[in-house]
């Protein structure tokens, strides 16, 4: 069975860094929560399409992932594990 590395883009920041070329947004709890829900649905659909591959590594990036509450990130990791 092949393994994959998964990159999850969380595009919410406190402010844009001078070197940043990514699309980022200020962290707003409601918007970030809706985005996380969409990511959870995406994980399920991708797992079905890819035949539930083994994820070896999850990379969180794009913005400031630490802006998310620990519980929200735990839900994301759990959803990936279950998918």
N, C-alpha and C positions, 0 to 999 in steps of 0.2 A: 504494500500500500504506500502510495506516495504521500509526502507531507508538504504542507504549505506554511508560509509565513503570511500573516494577515496584517495589513495596514488599515487602521481605522482613523479617518480624518475627523477631528473634533474642532471645527473652525471658530472657536470662541476664545477671545483674548481680552485681557485688561486693556492693552494698547498694542498697536502695530509696532513691531521691531523695525529698526531702520533697514535691516537686510532682508526683510520678509517679502516674498513674491506671491504668497498664497492669498486666497480669498479668505478673509477673516471678518468676524463680526464681534461686537461687544457682547459680553455674556449677559443674557437675559434668561432668567429661570424658565419661564414658559416656553420660549423658543427653543432653548437647549433641551427641555424635556420632550417637546414634540420631535426634535431631531433624533434624540435617543430612541424614541418609539419607532421612528422610521428605520433606524439602524437595526433594531431588533427584528423587525419584519424582513429587512433585507438579508439578515443572517439566515433566517429560515428559508427564504427563497433561494439563496445562493447554495445552501446545503442540499436542497432538493435538486437543483440544477447540476451540481458538481458531484452528486453521489456521496455526500457526507464525507469529504476528505478529512484526514487527520491534520489539525492545526497544531504546529509545533511552537510557533511564536506569535504573539499578538503585539504589534507596535501601535502605540497611541500617539498621535501627533496632529500637526496641522495648526493648532492654536495653542491653548494652554489647557491640556486635559485635566490638570489639577483644579481647574475651576469647577469641575463637576463634583458633586458630593460622592464620597467613597461608596455609598450604597448604590448610586447610579452606575458607577463603573463596575461594581461587583455584579450588578444585573446584566451588564453587557458581556462581561467575561463568562458568566454562567450561561447566557443564551448561546454564545459561541460554542462552549463546551457541550451543551445539550443538542446543538445542531450538527 
